[in-house]
């Protein structure tokens, strides 16, 4: 039985590589000392088998086996297409 895999929501920043996109995931959290809401972002490389993603698309990515040195995520679905 497979364990539940993490999934994240983010925007595609780059689609220049073959079968790979860079997805920026933003999250908000409270600063531990100053109690201010802080927005942080992180970039993930995700596998896009059909090269369907374009810059600006809103996508859902999920954890997968390592496919290269830095690529450990897979694009599950494209939730919103960017305007061209």
N, C-alpha and C positions, 0 to 999 in steps of 0.2 A: 504494500500500500504506500503510495507516494505521500510525502508530507506536503502541507499547504505551502505553496511558494509565494514569496512576497511579490506584490505588484505595485507599480508606481505610475503616476500620471505626469506627463511633461510635454514640452514643446520641442519640435525638431529644430536644431540649430544648423546642422550641416548634413548634406546628403551626397557629398562629393566622392565618397568611397564606394566601392562595389559591394553591395549587400550589407552595408553598415551605415547606420545613422548615429549622430550624436544628439542625445536628448538631454535637455536642461530641466531638472526637477527642482521646484522651489518649495520650501516649507517655512512655516512660521513657528516660532517658539518664544517663550518668555526668557529674558536674560536673567540668570540666577541672582545677580547682585542688584541690578538697577530696575528689575521688574518691567522693563520696556519690551514691547513686542518686536522681535528681530526677525527679518526675513533672510534666510540663507538659501543658496542654490548650489547644486552639484551637477556635474555633467557625467553622463553615462554613455558608453558605446553599446549600441544594441544591434542585433542581427535582424536584417530586413530581407528575407529570402527573395521576394519578387521585385525589389527596388520600387515599392509603391509609395513610400513616404516622400514628401517634399518639404522644403523649409517652411516652417510656420504651422505645420500640422500638429494637432493635439493627439497624442498617442498614449496607449497604455502599454507599459513594458512589464515583463515578469522575469524572475530569476531563471537561469538555465545553467547547463553545464558549461565549463570554460571552453570557448571556441577559439580563442587566441590569447595572447598575453594580457590584453585589457578588456576583452569582450566577454561578458558574463550575463548579458540580458538579451531578451528576444522581444520584438514588437508583437504584441498579442493582437491589437486592433487599432485602427485609426478611428478616433472618435469624432474628429472635426477636421475637414479639409481646409487648407489656407486659401485665401482669395488670391487669384493670379492676375 
